[in-house]
Amino acid sequence: MKKNCLIMLVVLGCCVPGVRAQEGSVSKPIRFRLPVETYVRNYVEPRLATWMKWDRYEESSAQYRERVSDENKKRKIGEWEQEALAVYKKKYAETVEWRQFRIDGAYDPDNETMLIHSDQFGKFTVNVPRGAAARLFVEQFDSLRVSDPDFYFSGNTVGLDRLTYILPSTGQQFVYDSREQHPYTDMNIAYEQGPVDISLDDVVRPSQTIAKNTVVLGASDVDARIPRTGVIHDDLYVAIIGNENYFYESRTRFSANDARIFHEYCRQTLGVPAANIFMKEDATYGDMLKAIQFLRNAATAKKGNIRVMFYYSGHGMSDLKDNSMYLIPVDGSSLTLQAALKGEQL
């Protein structure tokens, strides 16, 4: 089960259910009724058997050995494989229910991308320019024409490799290509307004009263009024991660801001020196390993005489098989936990 997580070790955390979002070129596997390897083998083997036969009336034994050399045999098999895949792709395209594809989430104007969902292939993004094109893409999606679908194969699984959508009203084309990464963010703009302080100063005039309003807008007390203690703790080391803008998952809300505010609490309230803090927004898997190494290096240099804190805000995932906890980097996916940070590593 995937969750949005806010985690501190020494231990602060909360988890709420999350929703998997854009997965780029990561396609949900689906098996054709006849697995692709079986289809290709059934196509190649009888042709190879015919090609390997020797017709003593048409060629000498030397000519035969030259014709069926390993190099020629490999070349012919490659040609037949490509022929088989072309036929297989055409047959497979006929089984795809293109009309069950649907738009998932709102249009992302910053990345100019639309998130599409298919029960067969999972989620993928299409680049759609801002403006009239994006509006028409949404309004006319159910009547869009699908053109030039192509597929890729991994073992016996089939993934969507390329697809072109065509607007019926304008003929404009929008291409999905699994080799091109178009990030998607499910964005909602929210403004957190703190208390409004209004003071009125009355100014008297012969026949009128003029009121002067002073309006103060800002963030919440927790974010803005950070206590300053004046203490310094040289033995305290902190790693702070705030993952918000994911490549293959939905965007988390306020994770980056949470990390920045906690950084200020560490500096002003807890008295952690700046050199003792590792902070990274939108951390990749490599960045998260660096954060752990930062704490390890500090422990080694101080011979273990330190205190450490690890603060994380972003997506998390639990493995139901062994109840292991994983923190997901921005370049990771809940589908590939091998590229996530396991809680035991902390």
N, C-alpha and C positions, 0 to 999 in steps of 0.2 A: 504494500500500500504506500503510495507516494504522499508526502506531507510537506507543507511549508514549515520550515523550522527556524526557530531562533534559539541558538544553543550557546551556552557558556560553559567552559570547564574551568572553572571551579564554580558550582554547576548552576547555570542559569538557562532555562529553556522553555519553549512552548511550541506545540505542534498543532496545526490545524489542517484539515484535509485540503489538498490541492488538486489541480486539473492539469494533466499533461497537455502541452500545446505543441508549437511547431517543431517538427522533427526533420526538417530539411529533406535530404535524400534518403533518410532511413525509412524504408518501405516495410509495411507489415507483410510478412511472408504469406503466400497463398500457393497451394499446390494445384497444378493443372490436373485434369482427370487422368492423363497419362504423363508421368514425370518426364521432365525434359531430357534427362540423361537416357531414359528408356527409349523415348521417341527417337533421339539422335542415333542411338545404338541400332535400333531396328531399321533406321534409314540407311546407315552406313554399311552394316555388316553384309547384307545381300549384294550390294554393289561392289564391295571389296571382294567378295567370293567370286563374283563373275569376272572381275578385272584380273584376279590372280590366276585364272585358268590359262593353261598353255594350249594354244592351237598349233600343233606341229606342222599343219599345212600352211600356216601364215608366217611363222617366225622360227628361226633357229633357236637352239638352246641358249646360245650366247646372247641373242637378241632378247629372249625371254628374261634371262637373269638381269640384263641391263634395264629392261622395262620395269621389273618389279623390285628394283633396288630399294634399300631402306629409305633413301632420300625421296625417291619417286612415290613410294608407298605413303610416306608421311604427308607429302604434298597432296596426294589424291584424297586422303582421309580428311585433311583440312578443308579441301574444296567441298566435299560432301557434308561435312559438319556445318559449314556456312549455309549450304543449300537447305539442310534440315532445319536449322534455326530460323531461316527466313519463312519457311512453310509453317513452322510451329508458332512463330509470332503472329502470323496472319490468322491461324486457327484460334490462337489464344485471345486475340483482340475481339473475335466474334463472341467470346464468352463473357466479356467485361460488361457489366451493367453501368454504362456511362451516366445514365439518368439518376443513379442513386448517389452520385457525387454531390456534395453540398458545401456551401460556404460555412466555415466554422469560425465564429467570432467576427468582430467588426474590422473594417478596413484599417490598415496601419499606414497613416499618411507620412510618417517620418521615414520609414523604409520603403514606402510605395509597394506594399505587398498585400496580397490576399491569401488567407489560409483556407485551403480546401481539404475536406475530409472524404475519404472513401473507405467503406467497410473492407474492401479487398486490399488496398494499398496503404492504409493509414492516412497520415496527414502530410501535406506538402504545400509549398508556397509558390505563388505565381506573381511575377513582377507586373504591376498595373500602375501606370502613371497617374498622378493626382489629377483632379479635374473631372471633366465630362466623361472621360474614358472609365474612370473608377466608378462613377455613379451608374453609368450604363451597364458596366460589368455586373454590378449587384442586381440592378433592376431586371436585366435580361438573362440572368444566369441560367434559368431553367430552359431557355431556348438557344443557348450558345451551341455552336457547332463544334464538334470534336474532330480534329484532323491530325494525321501523321502520328498516331501513337506508336511508341517503341518501348521495348522491355529489355531488362538485363537479367542475367541468370546467375545464381550462386548456389551450386549444388542443384537440388531439385526445387528451389524456391525461385519465384518470379517477382521482380520488382519493376515499378514504373520508371522508365528511363527518360522518356521525353513525351511531351504532349502539347498540342497547340489548340487554344480556344479561339474561336472567331466570332466577333459580334455580328449578329444578323443584320443590324440596322446600318452599320458603317463598314463592315468588312475588316475592321481593325483586328490584328492578331496579338495574342498574348501567349508566350511560350514558357512551359515548365521544362527545365533540363536538370537532371539529377546531379550533373557535374558542376552546376552553378549554385552557390549558396546565397539565398536571399533571406536575411533574418526577418522575423516577424515578432512584433510586440503587441500583446493585447492591452492597449493603453486606455486608461481612464484618468482624466485630470481631476484631482480633488484638492481643495484648498482648506487647510486646517486653520481656522481663525480662533485666536485667543480672545480673552475678554476685551470688550470695547470700553475705553475710558473716555467719557464725554464730560467736559467742563464748560459751563455757560457763563460768559461774562456779559452782564447787561450794560449797555451804553445808552444813556438817556439823551433824547433829542426833543425839541419842543412838541412835536406831534407824532413821534414814532419811537418805537423801541427796537434796537438792533441787537440780535443775539449772535455771539461768536462761538462756533462749535470747534472743538479740537478732538479729532478721532484718532485713536492709536490702534493700529492693526499689527498683529504679529503672530508668532508661533505659540505653542502651549508652554506653560510654566516649566514642564519637564525639560523641554528643548532649550528654552531661552534663559531660565534662571538656574544656572549650574553653580552649585556652591563652590567657593574657593576656600580651601583649608590652609594653604601655605605649607603643608607637610611635604616631605620628599622621601620616597621609598626606593632607594637604589637597588634593592634586592628583588623588586617586582618587575617581571617581564610579561608583556602582553602581545598576543597575536589577534588581530581583528580582521574578520572577513565579512563583507557585505555583498552578496550576490543577488543582482536584480535583473539584469538584461541577459537572459539565457538564449543560446543559439537554438536549442531544440526543445525547450520547455517554455511554459507560460511565464510571463514577466511577474516577478513578485512586487508587491507594493511596499515602498518605504524601507527596503532592506539597506540600501546605500545610506539613506538618512540615519537609520538606526546605528549603523557602523560609525558614521561621523560624530553623532551625539555621544556615543559611548567613548569614542576617542577623547572628546573634550572632558568627559567625566574622569577618565583615567588621568589626564594631565592636570586638571584643576582641582578635582576632589580627592582622588586617590594618591596624587603626587608621584605619578610614574614619569621618569625622565623621557624626553622625546626619543633618545637613542635606545631606550628599552622597549619601544613599541614597533611592531610590524603591522602595517595596515594595508589592505588591498580591497578595492571595490571591483566587482565583476572578475573574480579570481578564476583563472583556469586551473586545471588539475596540477600543472607544474607550479603555479603560484601557491597553491595550498600546500604542496610538499615543501616549498621554500619557507612557508610560515612555520611548519613543524620543525624544519631544520634550524630556523632562527632560534627557537626555544631550546633545541638540543645544544646548539653551539654556546648559548648563554650558560646552560647548566654545566657544560664541560669547562668553560672558562672560569666559572665560579666554584668548581668542584662540588656542584650539587647544592650549594648554599643559596638557593634562590626560591622564590615563589613564582608560579606561572599562572596565567589566565589565557584561555582560548575562547574567543567570542565569535560566534557565527550566526549570520542572519541570511536565510535563503531557502532553497528547496532541499528537502531531505527525503530519504527513502528507507523503508524497513524491509528486510528480506524475511518473508514469512517462513522460510525453511528453517532458519536458525535464529530468528529474531535479531539479526545483526542490524545495526544502524549505519546508514551511509549519508554523507554530505555530498551534494551534487555540485560540481564546478560548473561554470557557465558554458564550457565547451563539452559538457557531459550530457548524458541522457539517462532517464530512469529505466530505459531498456537495456543499458549496458553498464551494469554496476561495476565491471572491471575498471572503468574509468572514473569511478567515484571514490571518495575518501571514506574508508571504513572507520567506524568509531573506535575500534580497537587500536588503530594507528595513533590515536591521541593519547 
